[in-house]
Amino acid sequence: MSYQTLLEHSNRMLASVRNEDWETLIETEVEYVREVERLSHAEAGVELSEDQQLSKLQLLSTIMDQDREIRERLVARRTMLEQTLLSMQKKQKLEHSYRN
């Protein structure tokens, strides 16, 4: 059940990054981390059946695939922001040169 909750958080994070909704992404990521911590404590000493282990592996595989896409999109966003910042710095230097 908790891995399903992680998947739901992951789904929301992926939707947020696809929509460039950075605030919701951060909020959902905080919830995701809390759930991971809760799950790590709750799962200690719990034995899973083969079916439960298979289900867990499938959910984790989906979560990992989504995490990869989220990271790729975040890296692309960071690169775009870096380029914008460099462009602004060049513009400021050029304006400064014209004033002097």
A tleap script that builds the chain and sets N, CA, C and O, in Angstrom:
source leaprc.protein.ff14SB
mol = sequence {
  NMET SER TYR GLN THR LEU LEU GLU HIE SER
  ASN ARG MET LEU ALA SER VAL ARG ASN GLU
  ASP TRP GLU THR LEU ILE GLU THR GLU VAL
  GLU TYR VAL ARG GLU VAL GLU ARG LEU SER
  HIE ALA GLU ALA GLY VAL GLU LEU SER GLU
  ASP GLN GLN LEU SER LYS LEU GLN LEU LEU
  SER THR ILE MET ASP GLN ASP ARG GLU ILE
  ARG GLU ARG LEU VAL ALA ARG ARG THR MET
  LEU GLU GLN THR LEU LEU SER MET GLN LYS
  LYS GLN LYS LEU GLU HIE SER TYR ARG CASN
}
set mol.1.N position { 0.824 -1.197 0.000 }
set mol.1.CA position { 0.000 0.000 0.000 }
set mol.1.C position { 0.867 1.259 0.000 }
set mol.1.O position { 0.578 2.204 -0.734 }
set mol.2.N position { 1.905 1.283 0.798 }
set mol.2.CA position { 2.751 2.470 0.881 }
set mol.2.C position { 3.526 2.710 -0.405 }
set mol.2.O position { 3.786 3.857 -0.770 }
set mol.3.N position { 3.895 1.635 -1.094 }
set mol.3.CA position { 4.572 1.822 -2.376 }
set mol.3.C position { 3.616 2.419 -3.399 }
set mol.3.O position { 4.033 3.161 -4.288 }
set mol.4.N position { 2.348 2.097 -3.271 }
set mol.4.CA position { 1.343 2.719 -4.126 }
set mol.4.C position { 1.258 4.206 -3.827 }
set mol.4.O position { 1.096 5.016 -4.740 }
set mol.5.N position { 1.366 4.569 -2.562 }
set mol.5.CA position { 1.375 5.979 -2.169 }
set mol.5.C position { 2.590 6.683 -2.755 }
set mol.5.O position { 2.486 7.813 -3.233 }
set mol.6.N position { 3.749 6.016 -2.719 }
set mol.6.CA position { 4.951 6.588 -3.342 }
set mol.6.C position { 4.728 6.819 -4.828 }
set mol.6.O position { 5.122 7.851 -5.371 }
set mol.7.N position { 4.098 5.856 -5.480 }
set mol.7.CA position { 3.823 5.995 -6.912 }
set mol.7.C position { 2.889 7.178 -7.170 }
set mol.7.O position { 3.069 7.905 -8.146 }
set mol.8.N position { 1.901 7.374 -6.310 }
set mol.8.CA position { 0.992 8.509 -6.470 }
set mol.8.C position { 1.747 9.833 -6.343 }
set mol.8.O position { 1.508 10.766 -7.110 }
set mol.9.N position { 2.662 9.908 -5.367 }
set mol.9.CA position { 3.497 11.109 -5.219 }
set mol.9.C position { 4.374 11.295 -6.457 }
set mol.9.O position { 4.527 12.408 -6.961 }
set mol.10.N position { 4.941 10.201 -6.933 }
set mol.10.CA position { 5.797 10.255 -8.121 }
set mol.10.C position { 4.997 10.723 -9.341 }
set mol.10.O position { 5.490 11.516 -10.142 }
set mol.11.N position { 3.774 10.234 -9.476 }
set mol.11.CA position { 2.899 10.661 -10.579 }
set mol.11.C position { 2.666 12.168 -10.528 }
set mol.11.O position { 2.722 12.850 -11.551 }
set mol.12.N position { 2.400 12.683 -9.314 }
set mol.12.CA position { 2.163 14.120 -9.163 }
set mol.12.C position { 3.427 14.925 -9.446 }
set mol.12.O position { 3.364 15.994 -10.053 }
set mol.13.N position { 4.573 14.412 -9.007 }
set mol.13.CA position { 5.830 15.115 -9.277 }
set mol.13.C position { 6.100 15.151 -10.781 }
set mol.13.O position { 6.517 16.180 -11.313 }
set mol.14.N position { 5.865 14.044 -11.459 }
set mol.14.CA position { 6.081 13.994 -12.905 }
set mol.14.C position { 5.137 14.953 -13.626 }
set mol.14.O position { 5.555 15.663 -14.541 }
set mol.15.N position { 3.885 14.977 -13.226 }
set mol.15.CA position { 2.928 15.904 -13.836 }
set mol.15.C position { 3.353 17.355 -13.584 }
set mol.15.O position { 3.241 18.203 -14.469 }
set mol.16.N position { 3.833 17.626 -12.390 }
set mol.16.CA position { 4.272 18.990 -12.059 }
set mol.16.C position { 5.449 19.417 -12.913 }
set mol.16.O position { 5.473 20.536 -13.425 }
set mol.17.N position { 6.422 18.537 -13.070 }
set mol.17.CA position { 7.602 18.909 -13.855 }
set mol.17.C position { 7.233 19.037 -15.339 }
set mol.17.O position { 7.773 19.899 -16.033 }
set mol.18.N position { 6.340 18.208 -15.820 }
set mol.18.CA position { 5.896 18.315 -17.216 }
set mol.18.C position { 5.157 19.632 -17.457 }
set mol.18.O position { 5.242 20.213 -18.539 }
set mol.19.N position { 4.430 20.096 -16.434 }
set mol.19.CA position { 3.681 21.353 -16.534 }
set mol.19.C position { 4.493 22.562 -16.081 }
set mol.19.O position { 3.996 23.688 -16.061 }
set mol.20.N position { 5.741 22.310 -15.721 }
set mol.20.CA position { 6.626 23.356 -15.209 }
set mol.20.C position { 6.002 24.075 -14.016 }
set mol.20.O position { 6.108 25.294 -13.881 }
set mol.21.N position { 5.361 23.311 -13.169 }
set mol.21.CA position { 4.758 23.810 -11.925 }
set mol.21.C position { 5.739 23.504 -10.802 }
set mol.21.O position { 5.595 22.514 -10.085 }
set mol.22.N position { 6.731 24.363 -10.662 }
set mol.22.CA position { 7.856 24.103 -9.767 }
set mol.22.C position { 7.447 24.122 -8.302 }
set mol.22.O position { 7.995 23.360 -7.505 }
set mol.23.N position { 6.509 24.964 -7.933 }
set mol.23.CA position { 6.068 25.033 -6.544 }
set mol.23.C position { 5.401 23.724 -6.122 }
set mol.23.O position { 5.701 23.183 -5.057 }
set mol.24.N position { 4.504 23.224 -6.954 }
set mol.24.CA position { 3.838 21.954 -6.643 }
set mol.24.C position { 4.839 20.808 -6.637 }
set mol.24.O position { 4.730 19.888 -5.826 }
set mol.25.N position { 5.811 20.862 -7.534 }
set mol.25.CA position { 6.852 19.829 -7.559 }
set mol.25.C position { 7.571 19.766 -6.215 }
set mol.25.O position { 7.752 18.686 -5.652 }
set mol.26.N position { 7.971 20.904 -5.713 }
set mol.26.CA position { 8.704 20.942 -4.442 }
set mol.26.C position { 7.819 20.445 -3.299 }
set mol.26.O position { 8.264 19.656 -2.466 }
set mol.27.N position { 6.588 20.898 -3.260 }
set mol.27.CA position { 5.673 20.463 -2.197 }
set mol.27.C position { 5.457 18.954 -2.235 }
set mol.27.O position { 5.461 18.291 -1.198 }
set mol.28.N position { 5.272 18.424 -3.422 }
set mol.28.CA position { 5.035 16.991 -3.577 }
set mol.28.C position { 6.291 16.195 -3.254 }
set mol.28.O position { 6.212 15.096 -2.705 }
set mol.29.N position { 7.443 16.747 -3.593 }
set mol.29.CA position { 8.695 16.055 -3.283 }
set mol.29.C position { 8.896 15.950 -1.772 }
set mol.29.O position { 9.403 14.940 -1.285 }
set mol.30.N position { 8.504 16.977 -1.034 }
set mol.30.CA position { 8.590 16.927 0.426 }
set mol.30.C position { 7.699 15.793 0.957 }
set mol.30.O position { 8.117 15.034 1.832 }
set mol.31.N position { 6.497 15.683 0.439 }
set mol.31.CA position { 5.586 14.608 0.841 }
set mol.31.C position { 6.173 13.245 0.484 }
set mol.31.O position { 6.065 12.295 1.259 }
set mol.32.N position { 6.793 13.154 -0.686 }
set mol.32.CA position { 7.406 11.915 -1.153 }
set mol.32.C position { 8.512 11.475 -0.193 }
set mol.32.O position { 8.568 10.308 0.196 }
set mol.33.N position { 9.382 12.396 0.186 }
set mol.33.CA position { 10.487 12.078 1.096 }
set mol.33.C position { 9.944 11.629 2.452 }
set mol.33.O position { 10.463 10.685 3.048 }
set mol.34.N position { 8.922 12.287 2.927 }
set mol.34.CA position { 8.303 11.880 4.203 }
set mol.34.C position { 7.765 10.455 4.116 }
set mol.34.O position { 7.916 9.665 5.048 }
set mol.35.N position { 7.143 10.141 2.997 }
set mol.35.CA position { 6.588 8.796 2.808 }
set mol.35.C position { 7.706 7.754 2.728 }
set mol.35.O position { 7.566 6.655 3.266 }
set mol.36.N position { 8.804 8.089 2.065 }
set mol.36.CA position { 9.951 7.172 1.995 }
set mol.36.C position { 10.481 6.896 3.398 }
set mol.36.O position { 10.766 5.749 3.740 }
set mol.37.N position { 10.615 7.940 4.207 }
set mol.37.CA position { 11.100 7.768 5.580 }
set mol.37.C position { 10.136 6.922 6.404 }
set mol.37.O position { 10.552 6.029 7.143 }
set mol.38.N position { 8.851 7.211 6.269 }
set mol.38.CA position { 7.845 6.446 7.006 }
set mol.38.C position { 7.876 4.987 6.586 }
set mol.38.O position { 7.807 4.086 7.422 }
set mol.39.N position { 7.980 4.765 5.293 }
set mol.39.CA position { 7.993 3.411 4.756 }
set mol.39.C position { 9.236 2.643 5.202 }
set mol.39.O position { 9.153 1.453 5.506 }
set mol.40.N position { 10.369 3.307 5.243 }
set mol.40.CA position { 11.601 2.612 5.656 }
set mol.40.C position { 11.497 2.117 7.095 }
set mol.40.O position { 12.031 1.059 7.428 }
set mol.41.N position { 10.813 2.876 7.950 }
set mol.41.CA position { 10.627 2.440 9.333 }
set mol.41.C position { 9.557 1.349 9.430 }
set mol.41.O position { 9.713 0.391 10.188 }
set mol.42.N position { 8.495 1.490 8.681 }
set mol.42.CA position { 7.382 0.547 8.747 }
set mol.42.C position { 7.751 -0.806 8.148 }
set mol.42.O position { 7.222 -1.837 8.563 }
set mol.43.N position { 8.654 -0.803 7.179 }
set mol.43.CA position { 8.978 -2.037 6.462 }
set mol.43.C position { 10.005 -2.901 7.196 }
set mol.43.O position { 10.176 -4.072 6.858 }
set mol.44.N position { 10.677 -2.350 8.175 }
set mol.44.CA position { 11.701 -3.101 8.905 }
set mol.44.C position { 11.089 -4.354 9.529 }
set mol.44.O position { 10.120 -4.283 10.285 }
set mol.45.N position { 11.668 -5.483 9.198 }
set mol.45.CA position { 11.223 -6.742 9.777 }
set mol.45.C position { 9.972 -7.337 9.157 }
set mol.45.O position { 9.489 -8.366 9.629 }
set mol.46.N position { 9.433 -6.718 8.113 }
set mol.46.CA position { 8.217 -7.224 7.475 }
set mol.46.C position { 8.603 -8.198 6.358 }
set mol.46.O position { 9.448 -7.886 5.518 }
set mol.47.N position { 7.990 -9.360 6.355 }
set mol.47.CA position { 8.215 -10.369 5.318 }
set mol.47.C position { 7.132 -10.226 4.258 }
set mol.47.O position { 5.944 -10.191 4.577 }
set mol.48.N position { 7.544 -10.144 3.003 }
set mol.48.CA position { 6.598 -10.025 1.901 }
set mol.48.C position { 6.479 -11.354 1.172 }
set mol.48.O position { 7.460 -12.079 1.008 }
set mol.49.N position { 5.267 -11.659 0.739 }
set mol.49.CA position { 5.062 -12.856 -0.076 }
set mol.49.C position { 5.667 -12.612 -1.459 }
set mol.49.O position { 6.058 -11.492 -1.786 }
set mol.50.N position { 5.739 -13.661 -2.256 }
set mol.50.CA position { 6.285 -13.517 -3.613 }
set mol.50.C position { 5.465 -12.527 -4.426 }
set mol.50.O position { 6.027 -11.699 -5.143 }
set mol.51.N position { 4.156 -12.603 -4.323 }
set mol.51.CA position { 3.286 -11.683 -5.054 }
set mol.51.C position { 3.511 -10.235 -4.599 }
set mol.51.O position { 3.549 -9.314 -5.415 }
set mol.52.N position { 3.656 -10.058 -3.301 }
set mol.52.CA position { 3.905 -8.719 -2.770 }
set mol.52.C position { 5.266 -8.193 -3.224 }
set mol.52.O position { 5.407 -7.013 -3.545 }
set mol.53.N position { 6.259 -9.069 -3.247 }
set mol.53.CA position { 7.586 -8.665 -3.715 }
set mol.53.C position { 7.549 -8.278 -5.191 }
set mol.53.O position { 8.176 -7.298 -5.594 }
set mol.54.N position { 6.822 -9.036 -5.986 }
set mol.54.CA position { 6.695 -8.732 -7.416 }
set mol.54.C position { 5.983 -7.397 -7.609 }
set mol.54.O position { 6.400 -6.569 -8.420 }
set mol.55.N position { 4.918 -7.201 -6.863 }
set mol.55.CA position { 4.183 -5.934 -6.939 }
set mol.55.C position { 5.082 -4.766 -6.538 }
set mol.55.O position { 5.080 -3.719 -7.186 }
set mol.56.N position { 5.844 -4.954 -5.472 }
set mol.56.CA position { 6.770 -3.919 -5.005 }
set mol.56.C position { 7.800 -3.606 -6.089 }
set mol.56.O position { 8.074 -2.437 -6.359 }
set mol.57.N position { 8.363 -4.621 -6.701 }
set mol.57.CA position { 9.356 -4.415 -7.761 }
set mol.57.C position { 8.767 -3.674 -8.955 }
set mol.57.O position { 9.423 -2.808 -9.533 }
set mol.58.N position { 7.547 -4.006 -9.321 }
set mol.58.CA position { 6.896 -3.323 -10.443 }
set mol.58.C position { 6.662 -1.850 -10.119 }
set mol.58.O position { 6.911 -0.978 -10.951 }
set mol.59.N position { 6.184 -1.581 -8.914 }
set mol.59.CA position { 5.957 -0.194 -8.500 }
set mol.59.C position { 7.271 0.581 -8.461 }
set mol.59.O position { 7.341 1.714 -8.935 }
set mol.60.N position { 8.311 -0.031 -7.895 }
set mol.60.CA position { 9.607 0.635 -7.822 }
set mol.60.C position { 10.193 0.880 -9.209 }
set mol.60.O position { 10.831 1.907 -9.442 }
set mol.61.N position { 9.982 -0.043 -10.117 }
set mol.61.CA position { 10.465 0.139 -11.487 }
set mol.61.C position { 9.797 1.343 -12.141 }
set mol.61.O position { 10.459 2.143 -12.802 }
set mol.62.N position { 8.502 1.468 -11.958 }
set mol.62.CA position { 7.769 2.606 -12.505 }
set mol.62.C position { 8.245 3.907 -11.860 }
set mol.62.O position { 8.451 4.911 -12.542 }
set mol.63.N position { 8.416 3.875 -10.550 }
set mol.63.CA position { 8.884 5.062 -9.829 }
set mol.63.C position { 10.267 5.473 -10.329 }
set mol.63.O position { 10.529 6.661 -10.521 }
set mol.64.N position { 11.142 4.509 -10.539 }
set mol.64.CA position { 12.499 4.810 -11.022 }
set mol.64.C position { 12.465 5.394 -12.438 }
set mol.64.O position { 13.218 6.319 -12.741 }
set mol.65.N position { 11.610 4.869 -13.294 }
set mol.65.CA position { 11.467 5.421 -14.646 }
set mol.65.C position { 10.988 6.867 -14.584 }
set mol.65.O position { 11.493 7.730 -15.302 }
set mol.66.N position { 10.013 7.121 -13.724 }
set mol.66.CA position { 9.507 8.481 -13.580 }
set mol.66.C position { 10.568 9.400 -12.998 }
set mol.66.O position { 10.696 10.551 -13.414 }
set mol.67.N position { 11.326 8.893 -12.038 }
set mol.67.CA position { 12.399 9.677 -11.432 }
set mol.67.C position { 13.423 10.081 -12.491 }
set mol.67.O position { 13.920 11.207 -12.482 }
set mol.68.N position { 13.733 9.170 -13.394 }
set mol.68.CA position { 14.683 9.459 -14.466 }
set mol.68.C position { 14.168 10.603 -15.347 }
set mol.68.O position { 14.919 11.517 -15.685 }
set mol.69.N position { 12.895 10.547 -15.712 }
set mol.69.CA position { 12.329 11.623 -16.535 }
set mol.69.C position { 12.310 12.950 -15.770 }
set mol.69.O position { 12.619 13.999 -16.334 }
set mol.70.N position { 11.950 12.898 -14.500 }
set mol.70.CA position { 11.928 14.120 -13.682 }
set mol.70.C position { 13.320 14.746 -13.658 }
set mol.70.O position { 13.469 15.951 -13.862 }
set mol.71.N position { 14.332 13.928 -13.410 }
set mol.71.CA position { 15.709 14.434 -13.357 }
set mol.71.C position { 16.144 15.014 -14.703 }
set mol.71.O position { 16.774 16.070 -14.752 }
set mol.72.N position { 15.810 14.327 -15.787 }
set mol.72.CA position { 16.173 14.829 -17.118 }
set mol.72.C position { 15.536 16.189 -17.379 }
set mol.72.O position { 16.182 17.096 -17.905 }
set mol.73.N position { 14.289 16.321 -17.015 }
set mol.73.CA position { 13.596 17.599 -17.224 }
set mol.73.C position { 14.153 18.697 -16.318 }
set mol.73.O position { 14.232 19.858 -16.721 }
set mol.74.N position { 14.538 18.330 -15.099 }
set mol.74.CA position { 15.130 19.310 -14.198 }
set mol.74.C position { 16.505 19.764 -14.690 }
set mol.74.O position { 16.852 20.939 -14.570 }
set mol.75.N position { 17.276 18.847 -15.236 }
set mol.75.CA position { 18.577 19.213 -15.793 }
set mol.75.C position { 18.379 20.151 -16.985 }
set mol.75.O position { 19.106 21.133 -17.132 }
set mol.76.N position { 17.395 19.849 -17.834 }
set mol.76.CA position { 17.105 20.726 -18.978 }
set mol.76.C position { 16.674 22.107 -18.494 }
set mol.76.O position { 17.077 23.119 -19.067 }
set mol.77.N position { 15.872 22.153 -17.460 }
set mol.77.CA position { 15.422 23.436 -16.896 }
set mol.77.C position { 16.604 24.222 -16.335 }
set mol.77.O position { 16.715 25.427 -16.558 }
set mol.78.N position { 17.484 23.541 -15.609 }
set mol.78.CA position { 18.663 24.194 -15.052 }
set mol.78.C position { 19.542 24.757 -16.167 }
set mol.78.O position { 20.049 25.874 -16.059 }
set mol.79.N position { 19.720 23.991 -17.225 }
set mol.79.CA position { 20.529 24.448 -18.358 }
set mol.79.C position { 19.920 25.692 -18.983 }
set mol.79.O position { 20.637 26.636 -19.316 }
set mol.80.N position { 18.600 25.700 -19.145 }
set mol.80.CA position { 17.925 26.861 -19.705 }
set mol.80.C position { 18.096 28.076 -18.800 }
set mol.80.O position { 18.349 29.179 -19.286 }
set mol.81.N position { 17.961 27.884 -17.483 }
set mol.81.CA position { 18.134 28.985 -16.542 }
set mol.81.C position { 19.570 29.508 -16.555 }
set mol.81.O position { 19.794 30.716 -16.473 }
set mol.82.N position { 20.532 28.608 -16.658 }
set mol.82.CA position { 21.933 29.023 -16.745 }
set mol.82.C position { 22.172 29.867 -17.991 }
set mol.82.O position { 22.855 30.889 -17.933 }
set mol.83.N position { 21.609 29.437 -19.117 }
set mol.83.CA position { 21.762 30.188 -20.362 }
set mol.83.C position { 21.102 31.560 -20.260 }
set mol.83.O position { 21.648 32.551 -20.745 }
set mol.84.N position { 19.957 31.616 -19.646 }
set mol.84.CA position { 19.272 32.893 -19.450 }
set mol.84.C position { 20.101 33.814 -18.565 }
set mol.84.O position { 20.231 35.004 -18.850 }
set mol.85.N position { 20.655 33.269 -17.502 }
set mol.85.CA position { 21.477 34.057 -16.605 }
set mol.85.C position { 22.728 34.583 -17.321 }
set mol.85.O position { 23.088 35.750 -17.166 }
set mol.86.N position { 23.374 33.740 -18.089 }
set mol.86.CA position { 24.555 34.174 -18.849 }
set mol.86.C position { 24.197 35.275 -19.841 }
set mol.86.O position { 24.944 36.239 -20.007 }
set mol.87.N position { 23.067 35.127 -20.489 }
set mol.87.CA position { 22.610 36.133 -21.445 }
set mol.87.C position { 22.365 37.470 -20.742 }
set mol.87.O position { 22.728 38.527 -21.258 }
set mol.88.N position { 21.750 37.413 -19.572 }
set mol.88.CA position { 21.490 38.635 -18.812 }
set mol.88.C position { 22.801 39.284 -18.370 }
set mol.88.O position { 22.929 40.508 -18.402 }
set mol.89.N position { 23.768 38.474 -17.960 }
set mol.89.CA position { 25.055 39.011 -17.538 }
set mol.89.C position { 25.767 39.690 -18.715 }
set mol.89.O position { 26.356 40.759 -18.556 }
set mol.90.N position { 25.709 39.070 -19.882 }
set mol.90.CA position { 26.326 39.662 -21.071 }
set mol.90.C position { 25.647 40.982 -21.420 }
set mol.90.O position { 26.307 41.956 -21.783 }
set mol.91.N position { 24.336 41.002 -21.308 }
set mol.91.CA position { 23.583 42.221 -21.602 }
set mol.91.C position { 23.972 43.328 -20.632 }
set mol.91.O position { 24.158 44.473 -21.043 }
set mol.92.N position { 24.096 42.997 -19.347 }
set mol.92.CA position { 24.494 43.996 -18.347 }
set mol.92.C position { 25.894 44.525 -18.627 }
set mol.92.O position { 26.136 45.726 -18.505 }
set mol.93.N position { 26.812 43.653 -18.998 }
set mol.93.CA position { 28.177 44.083 -19.317 }
set mol.93.C position { 28.175 45.000 -20.532 }
set mol.93.O position { 28.888 46.003 -20.561 }
set mol.94.N position { 27.378 44.659 -21.527 }
set mol.94.CA position { 27.288 45.478 -22.734 }
set mol.94.C position { 26.696 46.840 -22.407 }
set mol.94.O position { 27.216 47.858 -22.865 }
set mol.95.N position { 25.627 46.883 -21.629 }
set mol.95.CA position { 25.034 48.146 -21.221 }
set mol.95.C position { 26.020 48.973 -20.416 }
set mol.95.O position { 26.089 50.190 -20.589 }
set mol.96.N position { 26.771 48.344 -19.554 }
set mol.96.CA position { 27.761 49.033 -18.761 }
set mol.96.C position { 28.866 49.629 -19.672 }
set mol.96.O position { 29.332 50.746 -19.448 }
set mol.97.N position { 29.259 48.875 -20.677 }
set mol.97.CA position { 30.276 49.353 -21.607 }
set mol.97.C position { 29.797 50.583 -22.382 }
set mol.97.O position { 30.568 51.518 -22.597 }
set mol.98.N position { 28.535 50.588 -22.798 }
set mol.98.CA position { 27.994 51.719 -23.529 }
set mol.98.C position { 27.871 52.967 -22.666 }
set mol.98.O position { 28.017 54.087 -23.157 }
set mol.99.N position { 27.602 52.770 -21.379 }
set mol.99.CA position { 27.464 53.914 -20.477 }
set mol.99.C position { 28.805 54.576 -20.172 }
set mol.99.O position { 28.862 55.774 -19.897 }
set mol.100.N position { 29.859 53.811 -20.220 }
set mol.100.CA position { 31.189 54.337 -19.861 }
set mol.100.C position { 31.968 54.752 -21.056 }
set mol.100.O position { 33.102 55.214 -20.925 }
savepdb mol mol.pdb
quit
